[in-house]
Structures are given as C-alpha cells and as structure tokens.
C-alpha cells in the first residue's frame, strides 16, 4: 500500500495496485511486455470478487484510491459495465485509475466509469506519425478521434495521462518533433515520454538482438536507448526526452489546465 504522502494525482489518499483482467491481444505485442508477462488472451475476474477486494482494502486499511494495472481495463465492455454497477451499488465512495485504449471507450462507458469513481485514464498515443506506428505494428484511432475522446473524458472531469514513445526504429528528428508538438496540442493533464525499448523475450528483441548496445539490464528502463539506432545515439535521445518534458510541462496553458482539474 502506498503511504498517504501527498501526490499530484492521489492527494493524501492511500493507493493500491489491483487487477481486474489479465492479457492483451493488441498488435503492439511485438514490443510490449504485457503480452509477454500475461499472454494475449484476456481473462476476467468476476466483478463481484473485484469489488469484494476493493471493499476489503477500504474497510481494513482505509484505502480509497486504486490503480488498475490491467493492460487494457475496458477491453470487455459487458464486464466493465457489470463491475461499475457492482461498485456503484455498494456505495463505497472509492476512486480508481485505469489504463485502456481510446478505441474502446464510448460515451456510455465513460459516463458509467465516472459514476463508479473513475478519476484518471492512461492512454497510449505513442507517436504522431502514422507511418512510424504502422512500421512498429501499432494501430491507433485517428487524430480527430483521439482529440474528441480525450476532450470527452476531460469534460466528465476525468484526468487523462497520455503516453508517448520516442526513438522508434523509423523515427526521425522530424517525427519526434511532431510527436512533442502534438502532445502539447492534446494538452492532457499528464504526459509521459519514454524511449522505445526492445525488451528481451518480445518479438522485436530477436530482430534487434545484434544491435543491442546496453551493457546492463537496468538500462532497459524506457529512459535509455538500448540499441544502435540508424539516426540517433544515446545522448540525442536523452536530449529529446528532456526537451519533451520541458516543453510540455513548462507552459502556462498546461499549468492553468492542471490547476483547474482540481477545482
């Protein structure tokens, strides 16, 4: 259980990670570790048992904030709705955070998730460039859909954390700069920038095995360039990572929006 130190997202509430589902069937399995760890077939816990566990932690240890570590929380709409209804009926007044795909969020699902206590959503945007995403085996919704669904989430007072990846094998200076610029246009409550990493055990690792330059496994942390990129070296990527965070968070438009999200 995370202690009740003040944090930007959770305030002073104790928080706890939890699982409702395991497994992810999506195409990013080529470089993502979720399918490696959990398999590609989604498996679901019974909604009643999930809420039983939430209630136990809440009543026993006063935990009020839960972080669902499911690869794609709402991958099964029926299961998600049943969970929300069970949680709403118990009247536990809990908050939770999920990670999911914008493609499977619709207006009805957003509304019932909010009613059940959804506080924030993590979504993978990853790159602005469609060709970069295609080359990596990643599919996404259109730019208009991304903006529309993010605005709908925020319109329901749900914070959005968008996740971006720099240093894809086909990335260039131009595509990385466009991704950083796009992140500012989306202007979500939070943004996370990571470095593309071919983890051991994933399909892309075998493809890049001969190009690995990392000497230690702890460098596979999404903040180091671990392979010999055709255009970038480690310092280039570190500079872009630093630039991305600086350009994103040191803006009045972001600060104003962030403060308003807590009002």
ZASETI-270126 format. One record per residue (C-alpha): residue number from 0; residue in one letter; x, y, z. Coordinates in Angstrom, 1 decimal. Example, Ala and Ser with C-alpha at 12.3 -4.5 7.8 and 13.67 -1.06 7.14 Angstrom:
2
   k r      u      v      w
   0 A   12.3   -4.5    7.8
   1 S   13.7   -1.1    7.1
// end
This chain:
263
   k r      u      v      w
   0 X    0.0    0.0    0.0
   1 X    1.4    3.4   -0.9
   2 X    1.5    5.6    2.1
   3 X   -0.6    8.7    2.4
   4 X    2.2   11.2    1.4
   5 X    0.8   13.9   -0.8
   6 X    1.0   13.1   -4.6
   7 X   -0.1   15.1   -7.6
   8 X   -2.7   12.5   -8.7
   9 X   -3.8   10.9   -5.5
  10 X   -3.6   13.7   -3.0
  11 X   -3.2   12.3    0.5
  12 X   -5.3    9.1   -0.1
  13 X   -3.6    5.7    0.3
  14 X   -3.4    3.9   -3.0
  15 X   -3.1    0.3   -4.0
  16 X   -2.5   -1.5   -7.4
  17 X   -5.0   -4.1   -8.3
  18 X   -6.0   -6.3  -11.3
  19 X   -9.4   -6.9  -12.9
  20 X   -8.2   -8.6  -16.1
  21 X   -5.0  -10.1  -17.5
  22 X   -3.8  -10.5  -21.1
  23 X   -3.7   -8.2  -24.1
  24 X   -4.5   -9.2  -27.7
  25 X   -3.4   -6.0  -29.4
  26 X   -0.9   -5.6  -32.1
  27 X    1.7   -3.7  -30.0
  28 X    2.6   -7.2  -28.5
  29 X    5.7   -7.0  -30.8
  30 X    7.4   -4.6  -28.4
  31 X    5.2   -4.5  -25.3
  32 X    5.9   -6.7  -22.3
  33 X    2.2   -7.1  -21.2
  34 X    1.5  -10.0  -23.5
  35 X    4.9  -11.5  -22.6
  36 X    4.0  -11.5  -18.9
  37 X    0.3  -12.2  -19.1
  38 X   -0.4  -13.8  -22.5
  39 X   -2.5  -12.4  -25.3
  40 X   -5.9  -14.0  -24.3
  41 X   -7.9  -11.7  -22.0
  42 X   -9.1  -13.3  -18.7
  43 X  -11.5  -11.5  -16.4
  44 X  -12.2  -11.7  -12.7
  45 X  -15.8  -11.8  -11.6
  46 X  -17.0   -8.2  -11.0
  47 X  -18.3   -9.2   -7.5
  48 X  -14.9  -10.6   -6.5
  49 X  -13.1   -7.4   -7.7
  50 X  -15.4   -5.2   -5.7
  51 X  -15.1   -7.6   -2.7
  52 X  -11.4   -7.0   -2.7
  53 X  -11.8   -3.2   -3.1
  54 X  -14.1   -3.2   -0.1
  55 X  -11.7   -5.3    2.0
  56 X   -8.8   -3.0    1.4
  57 X  -11.0    0.0    2.0
  58 X  -12.5   -1.2    5.3
  59 X   -9.4   -2.9    6.6
  60 X   -6.7   -0.4    5.6
  61 X   -8.7    2.7    4.7
  62 X   -7.5    2.6    1.1
  63 X   -9.6    4.9   -1.1
  64 X   -7.7    5.0   -4.4
  65 X   -7.0    2.0   -6.6
  66 X   -4.7    1.8   -9.6
  67 X   -5.9   -0.9  -12.0
  68 X   -2.8   -2.5  -13.7
  69 X   -4.8   -4.2  -16.4
  70 X   -3.1   -3.8  -19.8
  71 X   -6.5   -2.7  -21.3
  72 X   -9.0   -2.3  -18.5
  73 X  -12.2   -1.8  -20.6
  74 X  -11.4   -4.4  -23.3
  75 X  -14.7   -6.2  -22.5
  76 X  -17.5   -3.6  -22.3
  77 X  -20.0   -6.0  -20.7
  78 X  -17.5   -7.0  -18.0
  79 X  -16.6   -3.3  -17.3
  80 X  -20.3   -2.2  -17.0
  81 X  -21.0   -5.1  -14.6
  82 X  -18.0   -4.1  -12.5
  83 X  -19.2   -0.4  -12.5
  84 X  -22.7   -1.3  -11.5
  85 X  -21.5   -3.6   -8.7
  86 X  -19.2   -0.8   -7.4
  87 X  -22.0    1.8   -7.6
  88 X  -24.5   -0.4   -5.8
  89 X  -22.1   -0.9   -2.9
  90 X  -21.8    2.9   -2.3
  91 X  -18.2    2.7   -1.2
  92 X  -17.2    6.1   -2.5
  93 X  -13.8    4.9   -4.0
  94 X  -11.7    6.4   -6.7
  95 X   -9.7    4.5   -9.3
  96 X   -7.3    4.9  -12.2
  97 X   -7.2    2.7  -15.4
  98 X   -5.1    2.2  -18.4
  99 X   -7.0    1.5  -21.6
 100 X   -7.3    2.1  -25.4
 101 X   -9.2    5.1  -26.7
 102 X  -10.7    2.9  -29.4
 103 X  -12.9    1.0  -26.9
 104 X  -14.1    4.0  -24.9
 105 X  -17.6    5.4  -25.9
 106 X  -19.9    7.9  -24.3
 107 X  -21.9    5.4  -22.3
 108 X  -18.9    3.7  -20.9
 109 X  -17.2    6.9  -20.0
 110 X  -20.3    8.0  -18.1
 111 X  -20.7    4.8  -16.0
 112 X  -17.0    4.7  -15.3
 113 X  -17.2    8.2  -14.0
 114 X  -20.2    7.4  -11.9
 115 X  -18.4    4.4  -10.4
 116 X  -15.4    6.6   -9.4
 117 X  -13.0    6.8  -12.3
 118 X  -10.5    9.6  -11.6
 119 X   -7.9    9.2  -14.3
 120 X   -7.2    7.3  -17.5
 121 X   -3.8    6.4  -19.0
 122 X   -3.9    6.0  -22.8
 123 X   -1.2    5.3  -25.3
 124 X   -0.8    7.9  -28.1
 125 X    2.9    6.9  -28.7
 126 X    3.6    8.8  -31.9
 127 X    2.1   11.5  -34.1
 128 X    3.3    9.8  -37.2
 129 X    1.0    7.2  -38.7
 130 X    3.8    5.5  -40.7
 131 X    6.0    5.2  -37.6
 132 X    3.1    3.5  -35.8
 133 X    2.4    1.2  -38.7
 134 X    6.1    0.2  -39.0
 135 X    6.1   -0.8  -35.3
 136 X    2.8   -2.8  -35.7
 137 X    0.8   -0.4  -33.6
 138 X   -2.7    0.6  -34.5
 139 X   -4.5    3.7  -33.2
 140 X   -7.6    5.8  -33.7
 141 X   -7.5    8.9  -35.9
 142 X   -6.2   12.2  -34.6
 143 X   -9.7   13.6  -34.6
 144 X  -10.9   10.6  -32.6
 145 X   -8.1   11.0  -30.1
 146 X   -8.9   14.6  -29.6
 147 X  -12.6   14.0  -29.4
 148 X  -12.4   11.2  -26.8
 149 X   -9.8   12.9  -24.7
 150 X  -12.0   16.1  -24.6
 151 X  -15.0   13.9  -23.6
 152 X  -13.1   12.3  -20.8
 153 X  -11.9   15.7  -19.5
 154 X  -15.4   17.1  -20.0
 155 X  -16.5   14.5  -17.4
 156 X  -13.8   15.7  -15.1
 157 X  -11.6   12.6  -15.7
 158 X   -7.9   13.3  -15.9
 159 X   -6.0   12.0  -18.9
 160 X   -2.4   10.8  -18.9
 161 X   -1.2   10.4  -22.5
 162 X    1.9    8.2  -23.1
 163 X    4.3    8.9  -25.9
 164 X    7.3    6.9  -27.2
 165 X   10.4    8.5  -28.7
 166 X   13.1    6.6  -30.7
 167 X   11.0    4.2  -32.7
 168 X   13.3    2.4  -35.2
 169 X   11.8    4.5  -38.0
 170 X   11.7    7.8  -36.0
 171 X   13.5   10.8  -37.4
 172 X   14.1   14.3  -36.0
 173 X   11.0   15.5  -37.8
 174 X    8.7   12.7  -36.5
 175 X    9.9   13.1  -32.9
 176 X    9.4   16.9  -33.0
 177 X    5.9   16.4  -34.4
 178 X    5.1   14.0  -31.6
 179 X    6.3   16.5  -29.0
 180 X    4.3   19.3  -30.7
 181 X    1.2   17.0  -30.9
 182 X    1.4   16.3  -27.2
 183 X    1.2   20.0  -26.5
 184 X   -1.8   20.3  -28.7
 185 X   -3.6   17.5  -26.9
 186 X   -2.6   19.1  -23.7
 187 X   -3.7   16.3  -21.4
 188 X   -3.4   16.6  -17.6
 189 X   -0.3   14.5  -17.7
 190 X    2.1   13.3  -20.4
 191 X    4.7   10.5  -20.1
 192 X    7.5   10.3  -22.6
 193 X    9.5    7.0  -22.9
 194 X   12.2    5.6  -25.1
 195 X   11.3    2.7  -27.5
 196 X   12.8   -0.4  -25.9
 197 X   13.1   -3.9  -27.4
 198 X   12.7   -6.0  -24.2
 199 X   14.2   -9.5  -24.0
 200 X   11.5  -12.0  -24.7
 201 X    9.5   -9.8  -27.0
 202 X    9.3  -10.5  -30.8
 203 X   11.3   -7.3  -31.7
 204 X   14.2   -8.3  -29.4
 205 X   15.2  -11.1  -31.7
 206 X   15.1   -8.6  -34.6
 207 X   17.3   -6.1  -32.8
 208 X   19.4   -8.5  -30.8
 209 X   22.6   -7.9  -32.8
 210 X   22.1   -4.1  -32.4
 211 X   21.8   -4.0  -28.6
 212 X   24.3   -1.7  -27.1
 213 X   23.1   -1.8  -23.5
 214 X   25.6   -3.4  -21.1
 215 X   23.3   -3.8  -18.1
 216 X   19.7   -5.0  -17.9
 217 X   18.8   -2.0  -15.7
 218 X   19.3    0.2  -18.8
 219 X   16.1   -1.4  -20.2
 220 X   14.1    1.2  -18.3
 221 X   12.5    3.2  -21.2
 222 X   14.8    6.1  -20.4
 223 X   17.9    4.8  -22.2
 224 X   18.4    4.0  -25.9
 225 X   19.5    0.4  -25.7
 226 X   20.0   -0.4  -29.4
 227 X   22.1    1.0  -32.2
 228 X   19.6    3.4  -33.9
 229 X   20.2    4.3  -37.5
 230 X   19.9    8.1  -36.7
 231 X   20.2    8.7  -33.0
 232 X   22.7    7.9  -30.3
 233 X   22.0    7.8  -26.6
 234 X   22.7   11.5  -26.0
 235 X   20.4   12.5  -28.8
 236 X   17.5   10.6  -27.3
 237 X   18.3   11.8  -23.8
 238 X   18.2   15.4  -25.1
 239 X   14.8   14.8  -26.8
 240 X   13.4   13.2  -23.7
 241 X   14.5   16.2  -21.6
 242 X   13.2   18.6  -24.2
 243 X    9.8   16.8  -24.4
 244 X    9.2   17.1  -20.6
 245 X   10.5   20.7  -20.5
 246 X    8.4   21.9  -23.5
 247 X    5.3   20.1  -22.2
 248 X    5.2   21.0  -18.5
 249 X    6.7   24.5  -18.6
 250 X    3.7   26.0  -20.3
 251 X    1.1   28.4  -18.8
 252 X   -1.6   26.6  -20.8
 253 X   -0.8   23.3  -19.2
 254 X   -0.4   24.8  -15.7
 255 X   -3.7   26.6  -15.9
 256 X   -5.5   23.4  -17.1
 257 X   -3.8   21.3  -14.4
 258 X   -4.9   23.7  -11.6
 259 X   -8.4   23.8  -12.9
 260 X   -8.6   20.0  -12.9
 261 X   -8.6   20.0   -9.1
 262 X  -11.2   22.7   -8.7
// end
